[in-house]
Amino acid sequence: MTNSDWTSTLTSGAGGVTTEEAGQVEGDITIRTFWSGAGKRALVTVRAAGGEDWYTVSGSPVEATTEEAGQAVHDATVAAARQGGGVKVSPLD
């Protein structure tokens, strides 16, 4: 099984992204999503610009049965983070 990952750098809206370890991360951030073909899950992480530590976005990992679903989780999280409000990862319908 293959694995994939996607990375996006952006400026979040107010409230940013909610993480399990550090609460909210906002401002200039990088979101990285790892998709595991074997586990069929997408793990979404975030770090502040210039930071070294990656934090798990609340709600992650989520089921993503295909690589395309993994990328869709990433894209939806990035789009929501641009809006802000303490984004959490949500399963795709």
Secondary structure by P-SEA (a helix, b strand, c coil): cccbbbbbbbbbccccbbbcccccccccbbbbbbbbccccbbbbbbbcccccbbbbccccccccccaaaaaaaaaaaaaaaaaccbbbbbccc
